[in-house]
Amino acid sequence: MKETIIKKLKNRGITAVKGFKAAGFSCGIKKGKNDLAIIYSEYNTAAAGVFTRNLVQAAPVHLCREHLENQIRVVIINSGNANACTGSQGLLDTKAMANNTAKVFGFNSGQIMVCSTGVIGEPMPMNRVNAGINMIPDALGYGYEADIDAAKAIMTTDTKIKLSAYQCTMPEGEFTIAGMAKGSGMICPNMATMLAFLVTDVKIERGLLQKLFGEASDRSFNVITVDGDTSTNDTALILANGAAAGVEVTEESVFFEPFKEMLEAVCRELALQIVEDGEGMTKLITLTIKGAAGEAGARVMARSILNSPLVKTAFYGEDANWGRIIAALGYAGIDFDPSLVDIFIGPYQVARNGGSVPFSEENMKNVLEERNISVVVDLKIGTAQVTAWGTDLSHEYININADYRS
């Protein structure tokens, strides 16, 4: 009897999915580095998106929101310039990027998504961008090199490309989900200075795609933090082009659960790659809040702990200062009973019922010397559980951000 097989496609990105091409190259925004990326679908797509919750939003974010319900064909992304806080000219430049991209393909401008990342407050060098747009049709391709080139073109302070791809084979059909992302600093739950782009070849109604993508984002992109800053350009998009023959995802179809599982896997993998590339990080902290009254409150609590400068610096200094953890929990604004709280760092309990527990400093030193550190906070007031990821705060983070524009 045949079974459902989900497998990870190593070292693959956007073009692992049927009907998608990609490209990445330099148009001169950044010196000597890829700075213009394109995702192209051979078919009309249903699109879904999650965007920054910062009240200050870049021009491309506004355009993506406007175009989200259209049948998208192309996503164009530039790095090196955020086109944020650029006033009416910024909006005109974003629309020009969409219009000019549409012209080279013969599409409607409403079928184009535009995303930008980089320095805030500087005008977009449109002469260079327009020259790059004219190069797009000849640059598009399939395969490993196209995946890598596109992923490189969206990087800013990233030190590594971020890719993920999974394929599902079932008796009823085969489909794929793949994605790429960027992000290293200004990373905080509620979206951050990150861009993420996913594509899939399933057929799915846009409303259901938005629902599933929102849920997957809450369990991935919205539970990561590097420095507590939420940026102006944060955008995560998914396009579904229906190129996988006979594969239609509905809540009643056999494809629903495998699709949901794969979507969350790709989002989570990209989110973790962002945290693991956090600016100046030396520790990856995996925090689980369990025994909570609800998931939404647990996410707020996790954010409070992982964003605390005192918690972050304690981990950088390899100090098992659990008092900083419970203090950050206390000002999160979510009700709980401090006298019930248990805290574990690695395999060792450091607090029980809100008070200290004797532990071996030598054993704890061995735990805190590791790059990957797990923390569990058990509230013991409910059944909800959330896992979130964050980093420590190092001297190198300050060095990187002290001269970002230089």
BELKA-V575894 format. One record per residue. N is the residue number from 1. RES is the residue in three letters. SS is DSSP state (H for helix, E for strand, C for the rest). OMEGA is omega in degrees with one decimal (999 if undefined). D_FIRST is the distance of its C-alpha to the first C-alpha in Angstrom with 1 decimal. Layout:
BEGIN
<<N:RES:SS:OMEGA:D_FIRST> <N:RES:SS:OMEGA:D_FIRST>>
END
This chain:
BEGIN
<<1:MET:C:-178.9:0.0> <2:LYS:C:-178.0:3.8> <3:GLU:C:176.1:6.5> <4:THR:C:-179.6:10.2> <5:ILE:E:175.2:12.4> <6:ILE:E:-179.0:16.1> <7:LYS:E:176.6:18.5> <8:LYS:E:176.2:22.3> <9:LEU:C:-174.2:24.1> <10:LYS:C:174.9:27.1> <11:ASN:C:177.5:30.6> <12:ARG:C:-179.7:29.6> <13:GLY:C:-169.1:31.0> <14:ILE:H:-171.3:31.7> <15:THR:H:170.8:31.0> <16:ALA:H:-177.8:27.4> <17:VAL:C:-179.1:26.7> <18:LYS:C:172.6:26.8> <19:GLY:C:178.2:30.2> <20:PHE:E:171.3:32.2> <21:LYS:E:178.8:35.1> <22:ALA:E:175.7:37.3> <23:ALA:E:173.6:40.6> <24:GLY:E:-177.9:43.0> <25:PHE:E:-179.5:46.6> <26:SER:C:171.8:50.1> <27:CYS:C:172.9:52.4> <28:GLY:C:174.5:55.1> <29:ILE:C:175.4:54.7> <30:LYS:C:-177.3:54.1> <31:LYS:C:171.6:55.9> <32:GLY:C:-179.6:53.8> <33:LYS:C:173.5:50.4> <34:ASN:C:-179.2:47.6> <35:ASP:C:177.3:48.4> <36:LEU:E:-178.5:46.8> <37:ALA:E:-178.8:43.1> <38:ILE:E:168.9:41.3> <39:ILE:E:-174.5:37.8> <40:TYR:E:175.6:37.5> <41:SER:E:178.0:34.9> <42:GLU:E:-178.5:34.8> <43:TYR:E:173.7:33.9> <44:ASN:E:-178.3:35.4> <45:THR:E:164.0:33.8> <46:ALA:E:-175.6:33.6> <47:ALA:E:172.8:35.2> <48:ALA:E:-176.5:35.5> <49:GLY:E:173.2:37.8> <50:VAL:E:-171.0:39.3> <51:PHE:E:178.2:42.9> <52:THR:C:174.6:45.7> <53:ARG:C:172.2:47.5> <54:ASN:C:178.2:50.7> <55:LEU:C:174.9:53.4> <56:VAL:C:-174.7:54.5> <57:GLN:C:-178.2:51.9> <58:ALA:C:-179.1:52.0> <59:ALA:H:179.7:52.5> <60:PRO:H:178.1:48.9> <61:VAL:H:178.6:47.5> <62:HIS:H:-179.5:49.5> <63:LEU:H:179.8:48.3> <64:CYS:H:177.1:44.6> <65:ARG:H:-178.7:45.0> <66:GLU:H:-173.6:46.8> <67:HIS:H:-167.5:44.1> <68:LEU:C:-177.4:41.0> <69:GLU:C:178.9:40.4> <70:ASN:C:175.5:40.9> <71:GLN:C:-171.5:38.4> <72:ILE:E:177.0:38.7> <73:ARG:E:-175.3:38.6> <74:VAL:E:167.0:40.2> <75:VAL:E:176.6:40.8> <76:ILE:E:-174.6:43.8> <77:ILE:E:172.6:44.6> <78:ASN:E:172.1:47.7> <79:SER:E:-179.8:48.6> <80:GLY:E:178.8:52.2> <81:ASN:E:-175.8:53.5> <82:ALA:C:-172.1:52.2> <83:ASN:C:178.0:54.2> <84:ALA:C:-177.4:54.9> <85:CYS:C:-179.1:58.2> <86:THR:C:172.3:59.4> <87:GLY:H:-176.9:60.7> <88:SER:H:179.2:60.8> <89:GLN:H:177.6:60.7> <90:GLY:H:177.0:57.3> <91:LEU:H:178.1:55.9> <92:LEU:H:-179.6:57.4> <93:ASP:H:178.2:56.0> <94:THR:H:177.4:52.5> <95:LYS:H:177.6:52.8> <96:ALA:H:176.7:54.2> <97:MET:H:178.1:51.2> <98:ALA:H:-178.9:49.0> <99:ASN:H:-176.8:51.3> <100:ASN:H:176.3:51.8> <101:THR:H:178.2:48.1> <102:ALA:H:-177.6:47.5> <103:LYS:H:-176.6:50.2> <104:VAL:H:178.1:48.8> <105:PHE:H:-176.2:45.6> <106:GLY:C:179.3:47.1> <107:PHE:C:170.3:45.3> <108:ASN:C:-177.6:46.8> <109:SER:H:177.1:48.0> <110:GLY:H:178.3:46.0> <111:GLN:H:-177.8:42.8> <112:ILE:E:170.3:43.8> <113:MET:E:179.1:43.2> <114:VAL:E:176.3:45.7> <115:CYS:E:-179.1:45.4> <116:SER:E:176.2:48.0> <117:THR:E:-179.3:48.5> <118:GLY:E:-176.2:51.5> <119:VAL:E:179.6:55.1> <120:ILE:C:169.6:56.3> <121:GLY:C:179.6:59.4> <122:GLU:C:-179.7:59.9> <123:PRO:C:179.3:59.9> <124:MET:C:177.8:57.2> <125:PRO:C:-169.0:58.4> <126:MET:H:177.5:57.5> <127:ASN:H:178.1:59.1> <128:ARG:H:-179.9:56.7> <129:VAL:H:179.9:53.7> <130:ASN:H:176.2:54.5> <131:ALA:H:177.8:54.9> <132:GLY:H:179.6:51.4> <133:ILE:H:179.2:49.9> <134:ASN:H:179.9:51.3> <135:MET:H:-170.6:49.4> <136:ILE:H:-174.3:46.0> <137:PRO:H:-179.7:44.8> <138:ASP:H:-176.0:45.5> <139:ALA:H:-174.4:44.0> <140:LEU:C:179.2:40.5> <141:GLY:E:177.0:37.6> <142:TYR:C:168.5:34.0> <143:GLY:C:-172.5:32.7> <144:TYR:H:-176.5:33.6> <145:GLU:H:177.9:37.3> <146:ALA:H:177.3:37.2> <147:ASP:H:-177.3:35.2> <148:ILE:H:-178.7:37.7> <149:ASP:H:179.9:40.8> <150:ALA:H:-179.2:39.9> <151:ALA:H:177.6:39.1> <152:LYS:H:-173.2:42.4> <153:ALA:H:-179.5:44.4> <154:ILE:C:-177.9:43.7> <155:MET:C:169.5:44.8> <156:THR:C:177.0:48.2> <157:THR:C:177.2:48.8> <158:ASP:C:174.0:45.2> <159:THR:C:-178.0:45.1> <160:LYS:C:171.0:41.4> <161:ILE:C:-176.7:39.1> <162:LYS:E:-176.5:36.3> <163:LEU:E:173.2:32.9> <164:SER:E:178.1:29.3> <165:ALA:E:177.2:26.2> <166:TYR:E:178.3:22.5> <167:GLN:E:178.7:19.6> <168:CYS:E:176.2:16.4> <169:THR:E:-179.4:13.4> <170:MET:E:175.0:11.0> <171:PRO:C:-176.5:9.3> <172:GLU:C:-179.7:12.7> <173:GLY:E:-177.5:14.9> <174:GLU:E:177.8:16.5> <175:PHE:E:-173.5:19.7> <176:THR:E:170.2:22.2> <177:ILE:E:178.7:25.0> <178:ALA:E:179.6:27.9> <179:GLY:E:172.9:31.4> <180:MET:E:-178.5:34.7> <181:ALA:E:170.0:37.5> <182:LYS:E:177.4:41.0> <183:GLY:C:-179.4:43.0> <184:SER:C:176.7:45.0> <185:GLY:C:-170.3:48.0> <186:MET:C:-177.9:48.9> <187:ILE:C:177.5:45.5> <188:CYS:C:175.2:45.3> <189:PRO:C:-168.7:42.9> <190:ASN:C:-173.7:43.4> <191:MET:C:-174.2:42.7> <192:ALA:C:179.2:44.9> <193:THR:C:-178.8:46.2> <194:MET:C:169.3:42.8> <195:LEU:E:176.3:41.1> <196:ALA:E:-177.6:37.3> <197:PHE:E:178.7:35.5> <198:LEU:E:176.3:31.8> <199:VAL:E:177.4:30.1> <200:THR:E:-178.3:26.8> <201:ASP:C:177.1:25.5> <202:VAL:C:169.0:24.0> <203:LYS:E:-177.6:26.0> <204:ILE:E:177.9:27.4> <205:GLU:C:-171.9:30.6> <206:ARG:H:-179.1:33.3> <207:GLY:H:178.2:34.0> <208:LEU:H:178.1:30.5> <209:LEU:H:179.0:30.4> <210:GLN:H:179.7:33.8> <211:LYS:H:-177.5:32.7> <212:LEU:H:179.8:29.6> <213:PHE:H:176.9:31.7> <214:GLY:H:178.6:34.5> <215:GLU:H:179.5:32.4> <216:ALA:H:179.2:30.8> <217:SER:H:178.6:34.4> <218:ASP:H:-178.4:35.7> <219:ARG:C:-176.7:33.4> <220:SER:C:-176.1:34.1> <221:PHE:H:-177.5:37.1> <222:ASN:H:173.2:39.1> <223:VAL:H:171.7:38.8> <224:ILE:E:175.5:40.2> <225:THR:C:172.6:43.9> <226:VAL:C:-172.9:46.0> <227:ASP:C:176.1:49.5> <228:GLY:C:-179.1:49.5> <229:ASP:C:174.9:50.5> <230:THR:C:-169.8:48.8> <231:SER:C:-174.3:49.6> <232:THR:C:-169.7:50.6> <233:ASN:C:-170.3:47.9> <234:ASP:C:-177.4:44.6> <235:THR:E:169.5:41.9> <236:ALA:E:-178.0:38.1> <237:LEU:E:169.7:36.5> <238:ILE:E:177.8:33.1> <239:LEU:E:177.7:32.6> <240:ALA:E:-172.3:29.6> <241:ASN:C:175.3:30.0> <242:GLY:C:-176.3:27.0> <243:ALA:C:178.8:26.4> <244:ALA:C:-173.5:22.5> <245:ALA:C:173.9:21.7> <246:GLY:C:-177.9:20.3> <247:VAL:C:176.6:20.0> <248:GLU:E:-178.6:22.4> <249:VAL:E:169.1:22.7> <250:THR:C:-179.8:24.1> <251:GLU:C:-179.6:24.2> <252:GLU:C:-173.0:22.0> <253:SER:C:178.7:19.4> <254:VAL:C:-177.9:15.9> <255:PHE:H:-170.9:17.5> <256:PHE:H:-175.9:20.3> <257:GLU:H:176.3:19.3> <258:PRO:H:178.6:17.8> <259:PHE:H:179.9:20.9> <260:LYS:H:179.1:23.2> <261:GLU:H:-179.2:21.9> <262:MET:H:179.2:22.3> <263:LEU:H:178.9:25.7> <264:GLU:H:179.1:27.0> <265:ALA:H:-179.9:25.8> <266:VAL:H:179.0:27.8> <267:CYS:H:-178.4:30.8> <268:ARG:H:-179.0:30.9> <269:GLU:H:177.7:30.7> <270:LEU:H:179.1:33.4> <271:ALA:H:179.6:35.5> <272:LEU:H:177.4:35.4> <273:GLN:H:177.3:36.4> <274:ILE:H:-179.0:39.4> <275:VAL:H:-178.4:40.5> <276:GLU:H:176.6:40.1> <277:ASP:C:-178.4:42.4> <278:GLY:C:-176.2:44.9> <279:GLU:C:175.0:48.4> <280:GLY:C:-174.1:50.1> <281:MET:C:172.2:47.4> <282:THR:C:-180.0:47.3> <283:LYS:C:169.6:45.1> <284:LEU:E:-176.9:41.8> <285:ILE:E:175.1:41.9> <286:THR:E:-174.8:38.7> <287:LEU:E:174.7:40.1> <288:THR:E:171.5:38.3> <289:ILE:E:-179.7:40.1> <290:LYS:E:-179.4:38.7> <291:GLY:E:-177.6:40.1> <292:ALA:E:179.7:41.3> <293:ALA:C:179.9:42.3> <294:GLY:C:-177.6:40.2> <295:GLU:H:-177.8:38.3> <296:ALA:H:178.4:41.0> <297:GLY:H:179.1:43.7> <298:ALA:H:177.2:41.7> <299:ARG:H:177.9:41.3> <300:VAL:H:178.8:45.1> <301:MET:H:179.3:45.7> <302:ALA:H:179.4:43.5> <303:ARG:H:-179.0:45.4> <304:SER:H:-179.7:48.7> <305:ILE:H:-173.7:48.0> <306:LEU:H:178.0:46.4> <307:ASN:H:-177.6:49.2> <308:SER:C:176.9:52.0> <309:PRO:H:-179.8:54.2> <310:LEU:H:175.9:55.2> <311:VAL:H:-176.1:51.7> <312:LYS:H:-179.7:50.8> <313:THR:H:175.6:53.9> <314:ALA:H:178.2:53.4> <315:PHE:H:176.2:50.1> <316:TYR:H:179.1:51.7> <317:GLY:C:177.8:54.4> <318:GLU:C:-178.9:52.0> <319:ASP:C:-178.1:53.7> <320:ALA:C:-175.6:51.8> <321:ASN:C:-176.0:53.8> <322:TRP:H:177.1:51.7> <323:GLY:H:178.0:54.7> <324:ARG:H:179.3:54.0> <325:ILE:H:-177.7:50.4> <326:ILE:H:176.0:51.6> <327:ALA:H:178.7:54.5> <328:ALA:H:176.1:52.2> <329:LEU:H:-174.8:50.1> <330:GLY:H:179.8:53.3> <331:TYR:C:179.9:54.4> <332:ALA:C:179.2:51.0> <333:GLY:C:178.8:52.2> <334:ILE:C:-175.5:49.5> <335:ASP:C:174.5:50.6> <336:PHE:C:179.6:49.6> <337:ASP:C:-177.5:51.4> <338:PRO:H:-176.6:52.6> <339:SER:H:179.2:53.3> <340:LEU:H:-166.6:49.6> <341:VAL:C:170.2:48.2> <342:ASP:E:179.1:46.6> <343:ILE:E:176.5:46.0> <344:PHE:E:170.9:44.2> <345:ILE:E:-170.4:44.5> <346:GLY:C:-178.8:41.9> <347:PRO:C:-170.8:41.4> <348:TYR:E:175.8:44.9> <349:GLN:E:-179.3:46.3> <350:VAL:E:177.1:49.5> <351:ALA:E:177.2:50.3> <352:ARG:E:179.6:49.9> <353:ASN:C:175.0:51.0> <354:GLY:C:179.5:52.7> <355:GLY:E:-174.0:54.7> <356:SER:E:174.5:54.6> <357:VAL:C:177.5:52.8> <358:PRO:C:176.6:54.2> <359:PHE:C:-178.8:52.0> <360:SER:C:177.7:52.6> <361:GLU:H:179.1:53.8> <362:GLU:H:177.3:52.8> <363:ASN:H:-179.7:49.2> <364:MET:H:177.3:49.2> <365:LYS:H:178.9:50.8> <366:ASN:H:178.2:47.9> <367:VAL:H:-173.6:45.4> <368:LEU:H:174.9:47.5> <369:GLU:C:-179.5:48.0> <370:GLU:C:177.1:44.3> <371:ARG:C:-178.5:43.2> <372:ASN:E:-176.2:40.4> <373:ILE:E:177.7:41.6> <374:SER:E:176.3:39.9> <375:VAL:E:176.4:41.9> <376:VAL:E:174.7:41.0> <377:VAL:E:-179.7:43.2> <378:ASP:E:-177.8:42.6> <379:LEU:C:177.2:44.6> <380:LYS:C:177.1:43.7> <381:ILE:C:-177.9:44.4> <382:GLY:C:-176.3:41.0> <383:THR:C:-177.4:37.2> <384:ALA:E:-179.7:36.8> <385:GLN:E:178.8:35.9> <386:VAL:E:172.4:36.2> <387:THR:E:-179.4:35.9> <388:ALA:E:-176.1:38.2> <389:TRP:E:178.5:39.3> <390:GLY:E:-177.0:42.8> <391:THR:E:170.7:45.2> <392:ASP:C:-179.5:48.6> <393:LEU:C:-171.9:51.8> <394:SER:C:173.6:53.5> <395:HIS:H:-176.1:56.7> <396:GLU:H:176.4:54.7> <397:TYR:H:179.2:53.4> <398:ILE:H:180.0:57.0> <399:ASN:H:-177.8:57.9> <400:ILE:H:-173.4:55.2> <401:ASN:H:177.2:56.1> <402:ALA:H:-178.0:59.8> <403:ASP:C:-175.4:60.0> <404:TYR:C:-176.4:56.9> <405:ARG:C:-173.6:59.1> <406:SER:C:999:60.9>>
END
